[in-house]
């Protein structure tokens, strides 16, 4: 177990040190953990990141740079379906907001999406063993392989075995600071997803998607903050050979505690409805993920966030997702 803990700490330290070098001075308040389902068949659609609960003022900008590495092993079958998923997704999200004044902001989300063999297979197996968590049949499959296969009624709908990396579908954002007084913050969002990714590389759906949602935050006590988000995404018809829902609800709820001025401990639950239509496979159903992490202010107004995401509904999402992120805000000189 000591060796497992050392390997996990080494991974987090290595990713954290890389992102520390990218920090830019600025002012950042308590915010939601910017995570989404890392399922390769969900990443291509326009489910948004939660978004911030406090938009920048006119002449100011706010940015988030996050790196996610998730590991998936799911083997399921029923009378009409067969699914074999073994691999890793590497997603770098750059989220940027520019304040326009009168409580409005515009923004952009640029994802870089990659798929490869499971380099974290051994680490995840040790992690689950150390915490006495289900191992998802990892002992019965080869390590470090990439294979995403899905068959329905004898017809292969997906057969993806070649590593690939590319820019994903870019999102354009419009936000309105609906509430900004006292202990409360709330933002209304609209997002348009553009088909800039490559469906053949599982980095995009090949369609336009649209989302509306809101984020909200309330300070309960001097050191406690509760925050959440809720919305609806509408997907265009993708170029993937998969039956899909057009309307999907999503949301989340988080709690943050600040024991020290520079330290915040966070926990968050995230949900989204079914994306793939007509399936009884767990990995293609509704998802509830639970995130836990720490946020540290390492420069004047810049935060480093480290988080681990686990699937609360076992088999409905990648086994685990490690995230390291930098949040910052800076003035445009106004």
C-alpha positions in Angstrom: 0.0 0.0 0.0 2.9 2.4 0.7 4.1 1.9 -2.9 0.6 2.6 -4.2 0.3 5.9 -2.2 3.8 6.9 -3.4 2.9 6.4 -7.0 -0.4 8.4 -6.7 1.4 11.3 -5.0 4.2 11.2 -7.6 1.6 11.5 -10.4 -0.2 14.4 -8.8 3.0 16.2 -8.0 4.4 15.8 -11.5 1.2 17.2 -13.2 0.9 19.9 -10.6 4.5 21.2 -11.0 4.0 21.4 -14.8 0.9 23.5 -14.5 2.4 25.7 -11.7 4.7 27.0 -14.4 1.7 28.3 -16.4 0.2 30.4 -13.7 -0.7 34.1 -14.4 -1.3 36.5 -11.5 -5.0 37.4 -10.9 -7.9 37.2 -8.5 -9.9 33.9 -8.3 -12.8 33.2 -5.9 -14.2 29.8 -4.9 -15.5 28.0 -7.9 -16.9 24.7 -9.1 -14.5 21.9 -10.1 -14.4 22.1 -13.9 -14.9 18.4 -14.8 -17.2 16.5 -17.2 -17.7 12.9 -18.1 -14.6 11.5 -19.8 -16.4 8.6 -21.5 -15.0 8.7 -25.1 -18.6 8.5 -26.5 -19.7 11.4 -24.3 -16.7 13.7 -24.8 -17.6 14.2 -28.5 -21.0 15.8 -27.6 -21.7 19.3 -26.3 -22.1 18.7 -22.6 -20.4 21.9 -21.1 -18.0 22.3 -18.2 -19.9 23.7 -15.2 -18.6 27.2 -15.7 -17.7 29.8 -13.1 -20.1 31.4 -10.6 -18.5 34.9 -10.9 -17.8 36.4 -14.3 -15.0 39.0 -14.7 -15.8 42.7 -14.8 -15.4 44.9 -17.8 -11.7 45.0 -18.8 -10.8 41.8 -16.9 -10.4 38.3 -18.1 -10.6 34.9 -16.3 -9.1 31.7 -17.5 -8.9 28.0 -16.6 -6.3 25.5 -17.9 -7.1 22.0 -16.9 -5.5 18.6 -17.8 -7.6 15.4 -17.3 -6.3 11.9 -17.6 -8.9 9.1 -17.3 -8.7 5.4 -17.5 -11.5 3.1 -18.7 -12.0 -0.7 -18.6 -15.6 -1.7 -19.3 -16.7 -5.1 -20.6 -20.4 -5.7 -20.9 -22.8 -7.7 -22.9 -26.5 -8.6 -23.1 -28.8 -10.3 -25.6 -28.5 -7.5 -28.2 -25.4 -5.6 -27.3 -21.7 -6.1 -26.7 -19.2 -3.5 -25.5 -15.5 -3.7 -24.9 -13.8 -0.4 -23.8 -10.1 -0.4 -22.7 -8.1 2.8 -23.0 -7.3 6.3 -21.7 -8.5 9.7 -22.6 -6.2 12.7 -22.3 -8.1 16.0 -22.3 -6.7 19.5 -22.0 -9.4 22.1 -21.5 -8.7 25.8 -22.0 -11.6 28.0 -20.8 -11.5 31.8 -21.2 -13.9 34.6 -20.2 -13.7 38.3 -21.2 -15.8 40.8 -19.2 -17.8 43.2 -21.4 -19.5 45.3 -18.7 -23.1 45.6 -17.6 -22.8 42.0 -16.1 -22.1 40.4 -19.5 -19.1 38.2 -20.6 -18.2 36.2 -23.6 -16.0 33.1 -23.5 -14.5 30.3 -25.4 -13.7 26.6 -24.5 -11.0 24.9 -26.5 -10.5 21.2 -25.8 -7.6 19.1 -26.9 -8.6 15.4 -26.9 -6.4 12.3 -27.2 -7.0 8.6 -26.8 -4.3 6.0 -26.1 -3.5 2.8 -24.4 -4.0 2.5 -20.6 -0.7 3.7 -19.2 -2.4 4.1 -15.8 -3.7 0.5 -15.7 -1.3 -0.7 -13.0 -1.7 2.5 -10.9 -5.5 2.3 -11.0 -5.5 -1.4 -10.1 -3.3 -0.7 -7.0 -5.5 2.4 -6.1 -8.7 0.3 -6.1 -7.0 -2.4 -4.2 -5.7 0.0 -1.6 -9.2 1.5 -1.0 -11.0 -1.8 -1.4 -12.9 -0.6 -4.4 -14.3 -2.7 -7.3 -11.6 -3.3 -9.9 -13.9 -3.7 -13.0 -12.3 -6.9 -14.3 -8.9 -5.4 -14.9 -7.1 -8.6 -14.0 -8.6 -10.4 -17.1 -7.5 -7.9 -19.8 -4.0 -7.0 -21.2 -2.5 -3.8 -19.9 -1.7 -0.6 -21.9 -4.0 -1.4 -24.8 -6.5 0.8 -26.7 -9.7 -0.8 -27.9 -13.1 0.8 -28.0 -15.7 -1.6 -29.6 -19.5 -1.6 -29.5 -21.9 -3.9 -31.3 -25.7 -3.8 -31.4 -27.9 -6.5 -33.0 -24.8 -8.0 -34.6 -23.8 -4.8 -36.3 -20.5 -3.2 -35.2 -21.2 0.5 -34.5 -17.7 1.4 -33.2 -14.3 -0.2 -33.7 -11.6 2.3 -32.5 -8.1 0.9 -31.9 -5.6 3.5 -33.1 -4.2 6.2 -30.8 -5.3 9.7 -31.9 -5.0 13.3 -30.7 -6.6 16.4 -32.1 -8.4 19.7 -31.3 -12.0 18.9 -30.2 -15.2 20.8 -30.8 -14.7 24.4 -29.8 -17.4 26.1 -27.7 -18.5 29.7 -27.8 -20.0 31.1 -24.5 -22.2 34.0 -23.5 -22.7 34.6 -19.8 -24.8 37.0 -17.7 -24.1 37.7 -14.0 -27.7 37.4 -12.8 -26.9 37.7 -9.1 -23.8 39.4 -7.5 -24.6 40.7 -4.0 -23.9 39.7 -0.5 -23.3 36.0 -0.1 -24.9 35.0 -3.4 -23.6 34.6 -6.9 -25.4 33.3 -10.0 -24.6 33.2 -13.7 -26.8 32.3 -16.8 -25.0 30.7 -19.7 -25.6 29.9 -23.3 -23.1 27.7 -25.2 -22.7 26.9 -29.0 -20.5 24.0 -29.9 -18.9 24.1 -33.3 -18.0 20.9 -35.3 -14.2 21.6 -35.3 -13.2 18.2 -34.0 -12.7 14.9 -35.9 -15.3 12.2 -35.4 -12.9 9.6 -36.8 -10.5 10.5 -33.9 -13.3 10.7 -31.3 -12.6 14.3 -30.8 -15.9 15.7 -32.1 -19.4 14.7 -33.1 -19.4 16.5 -36.5 -22.5 18.5 -35.5 -23.6 21.8 -33.9 -24.8 21.5 -30.3 -26.5 24.1 -28.0 -26.7 24.3 -24.2 -28.4 26.6 -21.6 -27.7 26.4 -17.9 -27.0 28.4 -14.7 -24.5 28.3 -11.9 -25.1 29.5 -8.4 -23.1 29.9 -5.2 -23.9 30.8 -1.6 -21.6 31.4 1.3 -23.1 29.5 4.2 -20.5 30.4 6.8 -17.2 32.4 6.7 -15.3 29.3 5.6 -18.1 27.3 3.8 -19.5 27.7 0.3 -22.2 25.6 -1.4 -22.4 25.9 -5.2 -24.1 24.1 -8.1 -25.3 24.1 -11.7 -28.3 22.8 -13.7 -29.1 22.9 -17.4 -30.2 21.3 -20.7 -28.0 20.4 -23.7 -29.5 19.9 -27.2 -27.3 17.9 -29.6 -27.3 18.0 -33.4 -27.2 14.7 -35.3 -23.7 13.4 -35.0 -21.6 11.7 -37.7 -20.9 8.8 -35.4 -22.9 5.6 -36.2 -24.7 5.7 -32.9 -28.4 6.4 -32.0 -28.5 9.4 -29.7 -30.8 11.5 -27.6 -31.1 15.1 -28.7 -32.0 16.6 -25.3 -29.9 15.8 -22.2 -30.2 17.3 -18.7 -27.1 17.8 -16.6 -26.2 19.3 -13.3 -24.1 19.2 -10.2 -23.7 20.2 -6.6 -20.5 21.1 -4.7 -19.3 22.0 -1.2 -16.1 23.9 -0.4 -14.3 24.5 3.0 -11.4 26.9 3.5 -9.5 25.9 6.7 -6.7 28.4 5.7 -6.8 31.6 3.5 -4.7 29.9 0.8 -6.3 26.4 1.1 -9.7 25.1 0.0 -11.0 21.5 0.3 -13.7 20.6 -2.2 -16.2 17.8 -2.9 -18.6 17.8 -5.9 -21.2 15.5 -7.5 -22.0 15.7 -11.2 -24.8 14.2 -13.2 -26.0 13.9 -16.8 -28.7 11.9 -18.4 -28.4 9.2 -21.1 -26.7 10.3 -24.3 -26.9 7.0 -26.4 -30.5 5.9 -27.1 -31.8 2.4 -26.7 -28.9 0.9 -24.8 -28.9 -1.3 -21.6 -25.2 -1.0 -21.3 -24.1 0.7 -18.1 -21.4 2.8 -19.7 -24.0 4.2 -22.1 -26.5 5.2 -19.4 -26.9 8.1 -17.0 -23.9 9.1 -15.0 -23.2 10.3 -11.4 -19.5 11.1 -10.7 -18.1 12.3 -7.4 -15.0 14.5 -7.3 -12.8 15.4 -4.3 -9.8 17.7 -4.3 -7.8 20.6 -3.0 -7.3 24.1 -4.2 -4.2 26.1 -3.3 -3.4 29.8 -3.9 0.3 29.6 -4.9 0.6 33.1 -6.4 -1.1 36.4 -5.4 -4.4 35.5 -7.1 -3.8 32.3 -8.9 -5.0 28.9 -7.8 -3.8 25.3 -8.5 -6.6 22.7 -8.3 -5.9 19.0 -7.9 -8.9 16.6 -8.1 -9.8 12.9 -8.4 -13.1 11.9 -10.0 -14.7 8.5 -9.3 -17.8 6.9 -10.8 -20.5 6.7 -8.2 -22.6 4.5 -10.5 -19.9 1.8 -11.0 -19.4 1.0 -14.7 -21.4 4.1 -15.9 -18.2 6.3 -16.5 -14.4 5.9 -16.6 -13.1 4.2 -13.5 -11.1 7.3 -12.4 -10.1 10.7 -13.7 -7.1 12.7 -12.4 -7.3 16.4 -12.9 -4.8 19.2 -12.4 -5.9 22.8 -13.2 -4.8 26.4 -12.9 -7.4 29.2 -12.5 -6.5 32.8 -12.9 -7.8 36.3 -13.5 -6.0 39.4 -14.8 -6.8 43.0 -15.6 -6.7 44.4 -19.1 -5.2 47.6 -17.7 -8.5 49.5 -17.2 
